[in-house]
Structures are given as C-alpha cells and as structure tokens.
Amino acid sequence: MQLKLTKPMCFFDLETTGVNITSDRIVEISILKVFPNGKEERHTWKVNPEMPIPPETTAVHGISDEDVKDAPTFKQLAKDIHNLIKDSDLAGFNSNRFDIPLLAEEMLRVDMDFDMKSRVAVDVQTIFHKKEQRTLSAAYKFYCNESLENAHSAEADTVATYEVLKAQLDKYDDLENDAKFLAEFSSRKKFADFAGFLIYNKEGQECFSFGKHKGKLVTDVLEQEPGYFGWILNADFPLYTKKVLTAIKLKSFNNKL
C-alpha cells in the first residue's frame, strides 16, 4: 500500500556507540525520504563519533573505529541532515524512544535547532508491538515474508522499516493511512520531551515524571522552587529536555507580563 502523505516522511535509522542518549554518538545514519507523490530519496552516511566505539557495540552493528576514522563528524553533516528532514515527518523502528531523542541531542550539541512541534513521529515498532509483539527481523518476515539481510545495517533497517509500515497498512483495516493517526497510534505516553522526564497530564499540561516533584505541574514547581530549574540545567539531563523546560519557563514568564 502506498502511504498517503500530505508532506514528506523521513524514515531513518541510527547505528551508535551505545544506547545512552546523552553520552553516546552516531556512527552511521541512513535516511529514506518518501514524498507525497511516492518519490523516494535515500542517503546514508558513516559518521566519525569522535570517541571510541566499544568492541561489544561493533559486534552488534559491525562498524569499527577503523571504518569511521576518515568519515565526517556529525557537526560536518548536521546542516545536510537538517535540510533533508526539516520539512518532513519522521518515522523509524523504536525511533520515539531512541533514534529521535539521540538525533535531537546530536543536533543541539552542534547548535543546530531541532524541534518536533511542526511534525509528527511514527514509530513502526510500537505499531508492531501493539499488534504482534516481535523484533524488526521478525516483523519483516511476518509482514513481508522475506528474511532481513544485513540486519543492524542502518540502510537495511531503514528500508525494512518502510516496507513493514506499508505492509501493516495493508494488513490492518483499522490503521488509517494518515501520518497523524499513525503517530498517535504508535505513541506510548504523551511526553513533552523525548526522554520522558516531562509528560502531559489529562489536561495537556506539562508535569514532571520523576523525583520529588513527580506528577506536579512544571510551572508550579518552577515558581515555588526556582532553584530546581537551575539544578536540571546543570545536571546530566538530555539537551532536548533542557530546551523544552526552558521554553516552558519563558512562556510562563511572558504570560505574567
């Protein structure tokens, strides 16, 4: 089934030095941009992470320090990646919990703005888990009846994710062929940030999801305990979480003027 898109959708996958969103780095990124008219555009880059790739990680995706030593850094690629995805919705496999948050960290780290306000995110893994409870390789076999060759290669995983989503739309009549619907269906909780430190309550207000202020409105906490804002900015929280928190604080301040 061809996707019904009103704007481009970028399917993407990252291979990284590890699974820590704040401290690990991208070593490969592959993007498949699908346009509303069905046209497809593919880009894959090896990335020098400017840090060693642990042997146990190389064992998973097969990318070693030697493979990326002459590759461009993310800072050198950031503008091209930003230009490629800036007009697009995003999609991936486990992308809401890992790939998008880590990409946001890399972008913000090199002073390249990244925001999800004007786009939606479709997580094909969440759709799969809600329907069948499997891995990407099993999903590809289940939906497309093919074996996934070169699993944990960013390009192979990216293309497989795109094919799986189209097959899911063919299989499930209750899945609407609409990016916004698929984004809402594939979301787990309503996070204000990617990492889940800030969540929305039933009224759509931002709340803390952790620590002593868990469940409290962010605006109330920042007003009653101003030092909490500074503590988060100086602690080891994701850059995107800090960006969202700062925006909430500024909005609250401007509303009082």
Backbone torsions as a table, in degrees:
resi	resn	phi	psi	omega
1	MET	NA	131.7	177.1
2	GLN	-76.0	135.8	178.6
3	LEU	-67.5	139.0	174.1
4	LYS	-93.9	105.2	-174.5
5	LEU	-118.2	142.3	173.2
6	THR	-101.1	-11.9	175.2
7	LYS	-148.9	164.2	179.7
8	PRO	-60.6	153.7	174.1
9	MET	-126.1	126.5	179.7
10	CYS	-101.0	110.3	170.3
11	PHE	-82.2	134.0	-179.7
12	PHE	-149.1	158.8	178.8
13	ASP	-144.0	143.7	178.7
14	LEU	-115.4	141.7	162.5
15	GLU	-109.3	137.8	-169.0
16	THR	-135.3	176.3	177.1
17	THR	-78.8	-12.2	-178.5
18	GLY	176.3	-163.7	-173.3
19	VAL	-115.3	11.7	177.4
20	ASN	-89.7	114.8	-173.5
21	ILE	-61.8	-36.3	-175.1
22	THR	-84.6	-25.5	-173.5
23	SER	-115.0	-19.8	-179.7
24	ASP	-87.9	165.4	-172.1
25	ARG	-130.8	159.3	179.2
26	ILE	-78.9	136.3	173.5
27	VAL	-114.9	-16.1	174.4
28	GLU	-156.3	139.9	175.5
29	ILE	-136.3	133.0	177.3
30	SER	-125.7	133.0	-178.4
31	ILE	-127.0	128.3	173.1
32	LEU	-113.3	108.5	-178.4
33	LYS	-94.8	119.7	-179.4
34	VAL	-108.8	125.9	-177.3
35	PHE	-95.2	158.9	179.9
36	PRO	-54.8	-28.9	-180.0
37	ASN	-85.2	4.3	178.5
38	GLY	93.7	-9.5	177.5
39	LYS	-62.1	143.7	-179.8
40	GLU	-123.9	143.4	-180.0
41	GLU	-134.9	127.1	-175.7
42	ARG	-118.1	140.1	176.3
43	HIS	-142.5	134.9	175.9
44	THR	-136.1	131.4	179.2
45	TRP	-128.6	135.9	162.6
46	LYS	-80.4	146.7	-175.5
47	VAL	-131.7	131.0	173.6
48	ASN	-77.3	113.5	-175.3
49	PRO	-78.9	-5.3	-178.7
50	GLU	58.8	31.4	174.8
51	MET	-160.1	157.1	-179.9
52	PRO	-65.4	145.1	173.6
53	ILE	-93.3	119.0	-178.7
54	PRO	-59.1	141.7	180.0
55	PRO	-55.4	-37.0	-179.5
56	GLU	-67.1	-27.4	177.0
57	THR	-77.8	-41.2	175.6
58	THR	-58.0	-35.2	179.5
59	ALA	-63.7	-25.1	-179.7
60	VAL	-83.1	-53.1	-174.9
61	HIS	-104.5	-7.4	174.3
62	GLY	80.1	8.4	-179.3
63	ILE	-101.4	122.8	-176.4
64	SER	-108.5	171.8	175.7
65	ASP	-56.7	-38.8	-178.9
66	GLU	-63.1	-36.1	-177.6
67	ASP	-67.1	-25.7	-173.7
68	VAL	-116.4	2.9	-174.4
69	LYS	-62.0	-29.8	179.4
70	ASP	-105.1	7.5	-179.5
71	ALA	-79.3	157.3	176.7
72	PRO	-67.5	153.1	174.6
73	THR	-77.1	167.7	178.6
74	PHE	-63.9	-35.7	179.2
75	LYS	-58.9	-37.4	179.9
76	GLN	-72.5	-25.1	-177.9
77	LEU	-96.7	-16.6	-169.0
78	ALA	-54.7	-42.8	-177.3
79	LYS	-64.3	-43.1	179.4
80	ASP	-64.3	-41.7	180.0
81	ILE	-66.1	-43.7	179.0
82	HIS	-59.6	-45.5	-179.4
83	ASN	-64.5	-31.3	-179.1
84	LEU	-72.5	-38.0	-173.0
85	ILE	-103.2	-7.2	-169.2
86	LYS	-63.0	-25.5	-179.2
87	ASP	-102.4	13.2	-168.4
88	SER	-121.1	152.9	162.4
89	ASP	-75.3	164.5	-177.2
90	LEU	-118.5	150.7	177.4
91	ALA	-149.9	149.6	178.3
92	GLY	-172.0	-172.8	179.9
93	PHE	-112.1	110.3	-170.5
94	ASN	66.7	25.6	-174.4
95	SER	-72.7	-32.0	-178.8
96	ASN	-66.1	-32.3	-176.2
97	ARG	-97.9	-16.0	-177.5
98	PHE	-133.7	-62.7	-170.2
99	ASP	-63.8	-46.4	-179.7
100	ILE	-66.4	-47.4	177.6
101	PRO	-58.2	-41.2	-178.2
102	LEU	-71.2	-38.2	176.5
103	LEU	-62.9	-40.3	178.0
104	ALA	-60.9	-42.2	178.6
105	GLU	-61.0	-45.4	-179.4
106	GLU	-62.5	-42.1	-179.8
107	MET	-63.7	-49.4	-178.0
108	LEU	-66.6	-30.5	-179.6
109	ARG	-64.6	-28.6	-180.0
110	VAL	-106.4	23.0	175.4
111	ASP	62.6	31.3	174.3
112	MET	-105.7	121.3	-175.0
113	ASP	-65.3	145.9	178.4
114	PHE	-144.9	127.6	-177.9
115	ASP	-148.3	148.4	-180.0
116	MET	-107.1	6.0	-174.2
117	LYS	-63.9	-32.3	-175.8
118	SER	-101.8	12.9	-179.2
119	ARG	-144.3	165.6	175.0
120	VAL	-113.8	165.4	-179.5
121	ALA	-128.4	125.4	178.4
122	VAL	-105.5	120.9	178.8
123	ASP	-104.6	104.8	-175.7
124	VAL	-65.8	-30.6	178.4
125	GLN	-62.9	-41.7	-179.2
126	THR	-64.6	-41.4	175.3
127	ILE	-59.2	-45.2	-179.6
128	PHE	-62.3	-47.2	-178.4
129	HIS	-65.1	-36.0	178.1
130	LYS	-68.6	-26.2	-176.6
131	LYS	-100.5	-39.3	-170.1
132	GLU	-134.7	-19.4	-178.8
133	GLN	60.0	71.9	-179.4
134	ARG	-143.4	180.0	173.6
135	THR	-96.1	175.0	-179.7
136	LEU	-61.8	-45.0	179.7
137	SER	-60.1	-43.1	178.6
138	ALA	-68.5	-36.7	178.3
139	ALA	-62.5	-43.2	-179.4
140	TYR	-63.9	-41.1	177.8
141	LYS	-67.4	-43.0	-176.1
142	PHE	-66.6	-48.8	-173.9
143	TYR	-86.0	-35.8	-173.1
144	CYS	-107.6	-7.9	179.9
145	ASN	56.7	38.3	177.3
146	GLU	-136.1	153.5	176.0
147	SER	-85.4	139.5	-179.3
148	LEU	-85.2	105.9	177.1
149	GLU	-81.8	146.6	178.4
150	ASN	59.3	41.6	175.8
151	ALA	-57.4	146.1	-176.1
152	HIS	73.2	12.3	163.1
153	SER	-92.9	130.5	-174.6
154	ALA	-56.5	-42.9	-177.1
155	GLU	-68.3	-43.8	179.5
156	ALA	-61.9	-43.2	-179.9
157	ASP	-66.6	-37.4	179.7
158	THR	-64.7	-49.2	-179.5
159	VAL	-64.3	-41.5	179.2
160	ALA	-61.5	-40.7	179.8
161	THR	-61.9	-42.6	177.4
162	TYR	-61.7	-45.1	-179.5
163	GLU	-66.0	-38.0	179.6
164	VAL	-64.1	-44.2	-179.2
165	LEU	-60.9	-43.2	179.0
166	LYS	-63.1	-38.8	178.8
167	ALA	-69.3	-34.9	176.5
168	GLN	-61.7	-40.9	178.9
169	LEU	-65.2	-33.4	176.5
170	ASP	-70.1	-36.0	-172.5
171	LYS	-81.2	-39.4	-171.5
172	TYR	-108.4	112.3	-178.5
173	ASP	-65.7	-25.0	-177.1
174	ASP	-83.5	-4.7	175.2
175	LEU	-87.2	118.6	178.6
176	GLU	-79.8	139.6	178.9
177	ASN	-82.0	70.5	-175.0
178	ASP	-149.8	129.0	-173.6
179	ALA	-60.4	-42.7	-178.6
180	LYS	-64.7	-43.0	177.8
181	PHE	-61.6	-46.3	-178.3
182	LEU	-64.2	-35.4	177.9
183	ALA	-65.1	-44.3	179.9
184	GLU	-67.8	-39.2	179.8
185	PHE	-66.2	-35.3	-175.6
186	SER	-91.1	1.7	175.9
187	SER	-85.6	153.2	-179.5
188	ARG	-100.5	-67.6	174.7
189	LYS	-119.5	161.3	178.5
190	LYS	-85.0	95.2	179.8
191	PHE	-92.1	139.3	172.7
192	ALA	-81.0	-29.4	173.1
193	ASP	-114.6	-176.4	-179.9
194	PHE	-83.4	-37.4	-170.9
195	ALA	-78.9	-11.3	177.1
196	GLY	88.8	13.0	176.0
197	PHE	-76.7	-25.8	179.7
198	LEU	-122.8	121.6	-177.6
199	ILE	-124.2	163.5	176.3
200	TYR	-96.2	138.3	173.2
201	ASN	-85.3	-173.4	-176.3
202	LYS	-64.4	-23.7	179.5
203	GLU	-89.5	2.5	179.9
204	GLY	79.7	19.1	179.7
205	GLN	-98.4	143.7	-178.7
206	GLU	-73.2	133.0	178.3
207	CYS	-131.9	156.3	172.3
208	PHE	-77.6	144.3	-178.8
209	SER	-111.5	9.8	-173.8
210	PHE	-146.1	166.3	170.1
211	GLY	65.4	-161.1	-173.6
212	LYS	-68.0	-18.0	-179.4
213	HIS	-106.8	20.5	-179.5
214	LYS	-56.8	128.4	178.8
215	GLY	88.0	-9.5	-179.0
216	LYS	-87.7	150.7	177.1
217	LEU	-64.0	135.3	179.5
218	VAL	-59.1	-44.0	-178.1
219	THR	-61.6	-38.5	179.3
220	ASP	-66.6	-42.9	-178.5
221	VAL	-65.7	-43.7	-178.5
222	LEU	-66.1	-29.5	178.0
223	GLU	-78.3	-41.2	-176.1
224	GLN	-82.0	-27.5	-179.1
225	GLU	-137.1	76.2	-175.5
226	PRO	-55.6	-30.5	-177.9
227	GLY	-67.2	-18.1	-178.9
228	TYR	-66.8	-34.4	177.4
229	PHE	-62.5	-47.8	179.4
230	GLY	-64.0	-36.6	178.9
231	TRP	-62.5	-43.8	-179.7
232	ILE	-65.7	-41.1	-179.2
233	LEU	-63.4	-30.2	-178.3
234	ASN	-95.4	-6.4	-179.7
235	ALA	-93.2	177.2	-174.6
236	ASP	-86.5	60.9	174.6
237	PHE	-100.8	155.8	178.5
238	PRO	-58.8	147.8	-179.7
239	LEU	-61.2	-35.2	-178.7
240	TYR	-69.2	-35.6	175.7
241	THR	-61.2	-44.0	178.9
242	LYS	-64.4	-37.8	178.7
243	LYS	-62.9	-46.3	-179.6
244	VAL	-65.5	-42.5	-179.8
245	LEU	-62.3	-41.5	178.4
246	THR	-62.9	-40.3	179.2
247	ALA	-64.2	-39.0	178.3
248	ILE	-64.3	-43.3	-179.5
249	LYS	-63.3	-44.4	-179.7
250	LEU	-65.6	-40.1	178.9
251	LYS	-63.3	-42.8	179.0
252	SER	-63.1	-40.9	179.8
253	PHE	-64.3	-45.7	-178.2
254	ASN	-66.5	-31.9	179.8
255	ASN	-67.6	-23.0	-178.7
256	LYS	-85.5	-15.4	-177.6
257	LEU	-77.2	NA	NA
